[in-house]
């Protein structure tokens, strides 16, 4: 590695923290995955390494952090076991269990499949989704490549870089302005900005069932927002119109998963698994018998519904959600002021003492990357993002909080106050701690970031000022 340029991606034969990389088995848009090898050959482990450097977006780092947090709290055979993680300050990576078994992609290429085979695969995937949802996680990127089948028939869900955890803030909603996910498998409410509804995964599973049954995607491969939004009003061609031998029970299950409005879908993935495992008990409605999509009147009503849609409270991903207050601490990592940093830490300690279950979200806002990109590796979007992320971690270290109660988020925005206000609203933040501007100098109170946040935030805001005599001198 010493003879390669700085920022060059690791490759087979390299060693990272004592792990030797074997062959690369996957290269995606955000990360690469390598088998790990030992003295006697391949180990039952893989290392996932985010793509960093010039030309790579900062969202790669955000996706890595999301997957690190989510995998760290999940358990069960329906997810790969997380072994250890690399330090984001030096080399971020995830070392995970290597899951023996092919992805559902291997079955999709052979579609259409016999109905019993579709039911077996679909029931396994639904059971694993239900176990995931019971742990307060919505996957939001369910597709055949992200479902592996163990030899014993258990479906394993992988790639949690776009996932939503009901107890973690959702920075992805802030980072991405386009709908987040794989468009062919995306639920209508995701297009409208909802990222916390487990029934979005139910919809994606319905797309997989449709694909296994017919050999086609229900809405093709959309390449524009106009085509993506067609699913807000239109039905897919019924499977029985494409494959006449499709049984009514399989079409009933599939099209119920693909309902436009989430309230009309299965309430949980467990119900899908039951129906696919006991298809003789599936009640056949008009859905299971239809041979064409909805008429113009129904499409018009759906279009009007989508045009006036306002996201409401999401149903919990589990029936027992452990709700804890969320405190946003706004830390200006672009301006080092140790007196303000320590005052914020002291205010945070007092809150922790009063709310012993609170979660602290450490947030900073940085200017957007220049339109022309960076010329040096240290100025690349990923490098800048990691630098600020490390500063947030250093600020929080003296708090000595358990890792599961701390999260770190770097938001790119040219409007810091608006970004903080929107973040707090999107993540149900209960209180904001923010440093006060200096009492004199270039940033007066009127028009400051703190004053705007205090005036417009929908939650409580505490403006923190260092004790007299401890302020940094104003230049």
C-alpha positions as CSV (number, residue, x, y, z in Angstrom):
1,X,0.0,0.0,0.0
2,X,3.0,2.3,0.6
3,X,3.7,2.7,-3.1
4,X,0.2,3.6,-4.0
5,X,-1.3,7.2,-4.1
6,X,-2.9,8.5,-0.9
7,X,-6.6,7.7,-0.9
8,X,-6.2,4.7,-3.2
9,X,-8.8,2.0,-2.4
10,X,-7.5,-1.2,-0.6
11,X,-7.0,-4.3,-2.8
12,X,-6.5,-8.0,-2.5
13,X,-3.4,-8.8,-0.3
14,X,-3.5,-5.6,1.7
15,X,-3.6,-5.7,5.5
16,X,-5.9,-3.5,7.5
17,X,-5.6,-3.6,11.3
18,X,-4.3,-7.2,11.1
19,X,-7.0,-8.4,8.6
20,X,-5.7,-9.6,5.2
21,X,-7.9,-8.8,2.3
22,X,-8.9,-11.7,0.0
23,X,-10.7,-11.3,-3.4
24,X,-13.2,-8.5,-3.8
25,X,-16.6,-10.2,-4.1
26,X,-18.8,-7.1,-4.6
27,X,-18.3,-3.5,-5.8
28,X,-21.3,-1.2,-5.3
29,X,-21.9,2.5,-5.6
30,X,-21.0,3.2,-2.0
31,X,-18.7,0.4,-0.9
32,X,-16.6,-2.6,-1.8
33,X,-16.7,-6.0,-0.1
34,X,-13.7,-8.3,0.3
35,X,-13.4,-11.8,1.7
36,X,-10.9,-12.0,4.5
37,X,-8.2,-14.7,4.4
38,X,-6.0,-16.4,7.0
39,X,-2.8,-18.5,6.8
40,X,-4.9,-21.6,5.9
41,X,-7.3,-19.9,3.4
42,X,-10.5,-18.0,3.4
43,X,-12.1,-17.0,6.7
44,X,-15.9,-16.9,7.4
45,X,-15.6,-13.1,7.4
46,X,-16.0,-10.2,4.9
47,X,-14.8,-6.6,5.2
48,X,-17.0,-3.8,3.8
49,X,-15.0,-0.7,2.9
50,X,-16.8,2.6,1.9
51,X,-15.6,4.2,-1.3
52,X,-13.7,7.4,-0.4
53,X,-11.6,10.0,-2.1
54,X,-11.9,12.4,-5.0
55,X,-15.1,12.0,-6.9
56,X,-16.9,10.1,-4.2
57,X,-19.8,11.8,-2.4
58,X,-19.9,12.5,1.3
59,X,-23.1,10.3,1.4
60,X,-20.8,7.3,1.3
61,X,-19.5,8.2,4.8
62,X,-23.0,8.8,6.0
63,X,-24.2,5.5,4.7
64,X,-21.3,3.7,6.4
65,X,-22.1,5.4,9.7
66,X,-25.8,4.4,9.4
67,X,-24.9,0.8,8.7
68,X,-22.4,0.7,11.5
69,X,-25.0,2.0,14.0
70,X,-27.8,-0.2,12.8
71,X,-25.9,-3.5,12.5
72,X,-24.4,-2.8,16.0
73,X,-27.8,-3.1,17.6
74,X,-29.3,-5.9,15.6
75,X,-29.3,-9.6,16.5
76,X,-30.5,-12.9,15.0
77,X,-29.8,-15.1,12.0
78,X,-31.7,-12.8,9.7
79,X,-28.8,-10.3,9.6
80,X,-25.0,-10.8,9.3
81,X,-23.2,-10.7,12.6
82,X,-21.0,-7.6,13.0
83,X,-17.6,-8.5,14.3
84,X,-15.8,-5.2,14.5
85,X,-15.5,-1.8,12.9
86,X,-12.6,0.4,11.8
87,X,-12.0,3.9,13.1
88,X,-13.6,6.5,10.8
89,X,-10.6,8.8,11.6
90,X,-8.1,6.4,10.0
91,X,-9.8,3.7,7.9
92,X,-13.5,3.0,8.2
93,X,-14.6,-0.5,7.6
94,X,-17.0,-3.2,8.8
95,X,-16.0,-6.8,9.5
96,X,-19.0,-9.1,9.3
97,X,-20.0,-12.7,9.1
98,X,-19.7,-14.2,5.6
99,X,-23.1,-15.5,4.9
100,X,-23.1,-18.8,3.0
101,X,-25.8,-18.8,0.4
102,X,-26.8,-17.2,-2.9
103,X,-28.8,-13.9,-3.3
104,X,-32.4,-13.9,-4.5
105,X,-31.0,-12.5,-7.8
106,X,-30.0,-16.1,-8.6
107,X,-33.7,-17.0,-8.6
108,X,-34.9,-13.9,-10.4
109,X,-32.8,-14.7,-13.5
110,X,-34.8,-17.9,-13.8
111,X,-38.2,-16.4,-13.3
112,X,-41.1,-17.0,-13.8
113,X,-40.8,-19.6,-11.1
114,X,-43.4,-22.2,-9.9
115,X,-45.8,-20.7,-7.4
116,X,-44.7,-23.0,-4.6
117,X,-41.1,-21.8,-5.0
118,X,-42.1,-18.2,-5.0
119,X,-44.1,-18.8,-1.8
120,X,-41.2,-20.5,-0.1
121,X,-38.7,-17.8,-0.9
122,X,-41.2,-15.0,-0.2
123,X,-42.2,-16.5,3.2
124,X,-38.5,-16.8,4.2
125,X,-37.9,-13.1,3.3
126,X,-41.1,-12.0,5.0
127,X,-40.2,-13.8,8.3
128,X,-36.8,-12.1,8.3
129,X,-38.3,-8.7,7.7
130,X,-40.7,-9.2,10.6
131,X,-37.8,-10.1,12.9
132,X,-36.0,-6.9,11.7
133,X,-39.1,-4.7,12.3
134,X,-39.4,-6.1,15.8
135,X,-36.0,-4.5,16.5
136,X,-37.2,-1.1,15.4
137,X,-35.4,-1.1,12.0
138,X,-36.9,-0.5,8.6
139,X,-34.5,-1.6,5.8
140,X,-35.6,0.7,3.0
141,X,-33.4,-1.0,0.4
142,X,-35.0,-4.5,0.1
143,X,-34.2,-6.0,-3.3
144,X,-33.0,-9.4,-4.6
145,X,-29.3,-8.5,-4.3
146,X,-29.8,-7.7,-0.6
147,X,-31.5,-11.0,0.4
148,X,-29.2,-14.0,0.8
149,X,-30.6,-17.5,1.4
150,X,-28.8,-19.7,3.9
151,X,-28.6,-23.4,3.2
152,X,-31.2,-24.0,5.9
153,X,-33.7,-21.7,4.1
154,X,-33.3,-18.6,6.4
155,X,-33.3,-15.3,4.5
156,X,-30.5,-12.9,5.5
157,X,-31.0,-9.2,4.9
158,X,-27.8,-7.3,4.1
159,X,-26.7,-3.7,3.3
160,X,-28.2,-1.4,5.9
161,X,-26.7,1.8,4.6
162,X,-30.1,3.3,3.8
163,X,-31.9,1.9,6.8
164,X,-34.0,3.8,9.4
165,X,-33.9,3.0,13.1
166,X,-36.7,4.4,15.2
167,X,-34.4,5.3,18.0
168,X,-31.7,6.9,15.9
169,X,-31.8,10.3,14.2
170,X,-32.3,10.0,10.4
171,X,-29.5,12.1,8.8
172,X,-30.1,10.4,5.4
173,X,-33.4,12.4,5.2
174,X,-31.3,15.6,5.4
175,X,-28.5,14.5,3.1
176,X,-30.5,13.3,0.1
177,X,-33.0,15.5,-1.8
178,X,-34.0,12.8,-4.2
179,X,-35.9,9.7,-3.0
180,X,-33.5,7.4,-1.2
181,X,-33.4,3.7,-2.3
182,X,-33.5,1.5,-5.3
183,X,-36.2,3.0,-7.5
184,X,-37.7,-0.2,-9.0
185,X,-38.4,-1.5,-5.4
186,X,-39.4,1.9,-3.8
187,X,-42.7,2.3,-2.1
188,X,-45.0,5.3,-3.0
189,X,-44.6,6.9,0.5
190,X,-40.8,6.8,0.1
191,X,-41.2,9.0,-3.0
192,X,-43.1,11.4,-0.9
193,X,-40.4,11.6,1.7
194,X,-41.5,9.0,4.3
195,X,-38.6,6.9,5.6
196,X,-39.9,5.4,8.8
197,X,-42.8,3.1,7.8
198,X,-42.1,-0.7,7.9
199,X,-44.8,-1.1,5.3
200,X,-42.4,0.3,2.8
201,X,-40.4,-3.0,3.2
202,X,-43.7,-4.8,2.6
203,X,-44.1,-3.0,-0.7
204,X,-40.5,-3.9,-1.7
205,X,-41.2,-7.5,-0.9
206,X,-44.2,-7.3,-3.1
207,X,-42.0,-6.2,-6.0
208,X,-39.8,-9.2,-5.4
209,X,-42.8,-11.5,-5.4
210,X,-44.0,-9.9,-8.7
211,X,-40.6,-10.3,-10.2
212,X,-40.3,-14.0,-9.2
213,X,-43.8,-14.7,-10.5
214,X,-43.7,-12.9,-13.8
215,X,-40.0,-12.4,-14.6
216,X,-40.7,-8.6,-14.9
217,X,-40.6,-5.6,-12.6
218,X,-44.1,-4.1,-11.9
219,X,-43.1,-0.6,-13.1
220,X,-40.0,-1.4,-15.1
221,X,-36.7,0.5,-14.5
222,X,-37.7,4.2,-14.0
223,X,-35.0,6.6,-15.1
224,X,-36.9,9.9,-14.3
225,X,-39.0,11.2,-11.4
226,X,-42.0,11.3,-13.8
227,X,-41.8,7.6,-14.4
228,X,-41.0,6.9,-10.8
229,X,-44.2,8.8,-9.7
230,X,-46.4,6.7,-11.9
231,X,-46.8,4.2,-9.1
232,X,-48.5,6.9,-7.0
233,X,-51.6,6.5,-9.2
234,X,-51.3,3.4,-11.4
235,X,-51.5,-0.3,-10.7
236,X,-49.0,-2.8,-12.2
237,X,-50.3,-5.2,-14.8
238,X,-51.8,-8.1,-12.8
239,X,-49.5,-11.2,-12.8
240,X,-52.3,-13.4,-14.1
241,X,-52.5,-11.2,-17.2
242,X,-48.8,-11.9,-17.9
243,X,-48.6,-15.5,-16.6
244,X,-52.1,-17.1,-16.9
245,X,-51.1,-20.0,-14.6
246,X,-50.5,-17.7,-11.7
247,X,-52.9,-18.9,-8.9
248,X,-55.3,-16.3,-7.5
249,X,-53.8,-16.7,-4.0
250,X,-50.4,-15.6,-5.2
251,X,-51.7,-12.6,-7.1
252,X,-53.8,-11.7,-4.0
253,X,-50.7,-11.7,-1.8
254,X,-48.5,-9.9,-4.3
255,X,-51.0,-7.1,-5.2
256,X,-51.9,-6.5,-1.6
257,X,-48.2,-5.9,-0.9
258,X,-48.2,-3.4,-3.8
259,X,-51.1,-1.3,-2.8
260,X,-50.5,2.4,-3.3
261,X,-51.5,3.5,0.2
262,X,-49.7,1.8,3.0
263,X,-52.8,1.4,5.0
264,X,-54.2,-1.0,2.4
265,X,-51.1,-3.3,2.6
266,X,-50.4,-6.0,5.1
267,X,-49.9,-4.5,8.5
268,X,-46.8,-6.7,9.1
269,X,-44.5,-8.9,7.2
270,X,-45.5,-11.8,9.5
271,X,-48.9,-11.8,7.9
272,X,-47.3,-12.2,4.5
273,X,-45.2,-15.1,5.7
274,X,-48.4,-16.8,7.1
275,X,-50.4,-16.4,3.9
276,X,-47.5,-17.7,1.7
277,X,-47.1,-20.7,4.1
278,X,-50.9,-21.4,4.3
279,X,-52.0,-20.3,0.8
280,X,-55.1,-22.5,1.1
281,X,-56.4,-20.0,3.7
282,X,-55.9,-16.9,1.7
283,X,-59.1,-15.0,1.2
284,X,-59.4,-14.1,-2.5
285,X,-60.8,-10.6,-3.2
286,X,-61.1,-8.7,-6.4
287,X,-57.3,-8.2,-6.3
288,X,-56.7,-11.9,-6.8
289,X,-59.0,-12.2,-9.8
290,X,-58.3,-9.0,-11.7
291,X,-56.8,-9.1,-15.2
292,X,-56.2,-5.4,-15.7
293,X,-55.3,-2.3,-13.6
294,X,-57.5,0.4,-12.1
295,X,-59.5,2.7,-14.4
296,X,-59.1,6.4,-14.9
297,X,-61.4,7.4,-12.0
298,X,-59.4,5.4,-9.4
299,X,-56.1,6.8,-10.9
300,X,-57.5,10.3,-10.6
301,X,-58.4,9.8,-6.9
302,X,-55.0,8.4,-6.2
303,X,-53.3,11.4,-8.0
304,X,-55.3,13.8,-5.9
305,X,-54.4,11.9,-2.8
306,X,-50.7,12.1,-3.7
307,X,-50.9,15.8,-4.6
308,X,-52.2,16.7,-1.1
309,X,-50.3,14.1,0.9
310,X,-48.9,15.3,4.2
311,X,-46.8,12.8,6.1
312,X,-48.2,11.9,9.5
313,X,-46.8,10.0,12.5
314,X,-45.4,6.6,11.4
315,X,-46.5,3.4,13.0
316,X,-43.8,2.0,15.2
317,X,-41.5,-0.7,13.7
318,X,-42.2,-2.7,16.8
319,X,-45.0,-2.9,19.2
320,X,-42.8,-1.9,22.1
321,X,-40.7,1.1,21.1
322,X,-38.4,2.4,23.8
323,X,-38.8,6.1,23.4
324,X,-36.1,8.3,24.9
325,X,-35.7,12.1,24.6
326,X,-33.4,13.3,21.8
327,X,-31.1,16.2,22.5
328,X,-29.4,18.0,19.6
329,X,-26.1,19.6,20.4
330,X,-25.1,22.0,17.7
331,X,-21.3,22.2,17.5
332,X,-19.5,24.6,15.2
333,X,-16.6,22.5,14.1
334,X,-15.6,25.1,11.5
335,X,-14.7,27.5,14.3
336,X,-12.7,26.2,17.2
337,X,-13.7,27.9,20.4
338,X,-12.7,25.7,23.4
339,X,-14.6,27.9,25.9
340,X,-17.9,27.4,24.0
341,X,-17.1,23.7,23.5
342,X,-16.6,23.2,27.2
343,X,-19.8,25.2,28.1
344,X,-21.8,23.0,25.7
345,X,-20.3,19.9,27.3
346,X,-21.2,21.2,30.8
347,X,-24.8,21.9,29.7
348,X,-25.0,18.5,28.1
349,X,-23.8,16.8,31.3
350,X,-26.6,18.5,33.3
351,X,-29.1,17.3,30.8
352,X,-27.8,13.8,31.0
353,X,-28.0,13.9,34.8
354,X,-31.7,15.0,34.5
355,X,-32.6,12.6,31.7
356,X,-30.7,9.5,32.2
357,X,-32.1,7.8,29.1
358,X,-31.6,10.7,26.7
359,X,-29.8,10.3,23.4
360,X,-27.3,13.0,22.3
361,X,-27.1,13.9,18.6
362,X,-23.9,15.8,18.0
363,X,-24.5,17.9,14.8
364,X,-22.4,20.3,12.8
365,X,-23.2,22.1,9.6
366,X,-20.5,22.6,7.0
367,X,-20.5,24.5,3.7
368,X,-21.4,22.5,0.6
369,X,-18.6,21.0,-1.6
370,X,-17.5,23.4,-4.4
371,X,-19.3,22.8,-7.7
372,X,-16.0,22.0,-9.4
373,X,-15.0,19.4,-6.8
374,X,-11.6,19.1,-5.1
375,X,-8.1,18.9,-6.5
376,X,-6.4,17.5,-3.4
377,X,-7.3,14.3,-1.5
378,X,-7.6,16.3,1.8
379,X,-10.2,18.6,0.2
380,X,-12.3,15.7,-1.2
381,X,-15.9,15.6,0.1
382,X,-15.2,12.4,2.0
383,X,-12.0,13.7,3.6
384,X,-13.7,16.9,4.8
385,X,-16.7,14.9,6.1
386,X,-14.5,12.6,8.1
387,X,-12.5,15.5,9.5
388,X,-15.6,17.1,11.0
389,X,-16.9,13.8,12.1
390,X,-13.7,13.2,14.1
391,X,-14.0,16.6,15.7
392,X,-17.5,15.8,16.9
393,X,-16.2,12.5,18.4
394,X,-13.4,14.3,20.1
395,X,-15.8,16.8,21.6
396,X,-18.1,14.1,23.0
397,X,-15.4,11.8,24.4
398,X,-15.2,13.6,27.8
399,X,-19.0,12.9,28.3
400,X,-18.2,9.2,28.7
401,X,-21.6,8.2,27.4
402,X,-22.2,4.6,26.1
403,X,-21.8,4.5,22.3
404,X,-25.5,3.6,21.8
405,X,-26.5,6.9,23.3
406,X,-24.3,9.1,21.0
407,X,-24.7,9.8,17.3
408,X,-22.6,12.1,15.1
409,X,-23.9,14.0,12.0
410,X,-22.3,16.3,9.5
411,X,-24.8,18.3,7.4
412,X,-23.7,20.1,4.3
413,X,-25.7,23.3,3.9
414,X,-25.2,27.0,3.0
415,X,-27.9,27.8,5.5
416,X,-26.8,26.5,8.9
417,X,-29.8,27.7,11.0
418,X,-32.3,26.3,8.5
419,X,-30.5,23.0,8.4
420,X,-30.5,22.6,12.2
421,X,-34.2,23.5,12.4
422,X,-35.2,21.1,9.7
423,X,-33.0,18.3,11.3
424,X,-34.7,18.9,14.6
425,X,-38.2,18.7,13.1
426,X,-37.4,15.6,11.0
427,X,-36.0,13.7,14.0
428,X,-38.4,14.6,16.7
429,X,-35.7,16.4,18.7
430,X,-36.9,17.4,22.2
431,X,-34.2,20.0,22.9
432,X,-31.5,21.9,21.1
433,X,-28.3,23.1,22.8
434,X,-26.4,25.7,20.8
435,X,-23.5,28.1,21.5
436,X,-24.2,31.8,21.8
437,X,-22.4,34.2,19.4
438,X,-19.7,36.3,21.0
439,X,-21.0,39.4,22.9
440,X,-19.2,41.7,20.5
441,X,-17.4,41.4,17.2
442,X,-18.5,40.3,13.8
443,X,-21.6,38.3,14.7
444,X,-24.2,40.3,16.7
445,X,-27.1,38.5,18.3
446,X,-29.7,39.8,15.9
447,X,-29.4,37.7,12.7
448,X,-27.1,35.1,14.3
449,X,-27.6,31.3,13.8
450,X,-28.5,30.9,17.5
451,X,-31.2,33.6,17.4
452,X,-32.8,32.1,14.2
453,X,-32.8,28.6,15.7
454,X,-34.3,29.9,18.9
455,X,-37.0,31.9,17.1
456,X,-38.1,29.2,14.6
457,X,-37.4,25.7,16.1
458,X,-40.4,23.7,17.1
459,X,-38.7,22.4,20.2
460,X,-37.0,23.9,23.3
461,X,-33.8,25.7,22.6
462,X,-31.1,26.5,25.2
463,X,-28.4,29.0,24.2
464,X,-25.2,28.3,26.0
465,X,-22.6,31.0,26.8
466,X,-19.2,30.4,28.5
467,X,-18.7,31.7,32.0
468,X,-17.5,35.3,32.2
469,X,-13.8,35.5,31.7
470,X,-13.5,32.2,29.8
471,X,-14.5,33.4,26.4
472,X,-11.9,33.2,23.6
473,X,-10.7,36.7,22.5
474,X,-12.6,38.2,19.5
475,X,-10.3,39.1,16.7
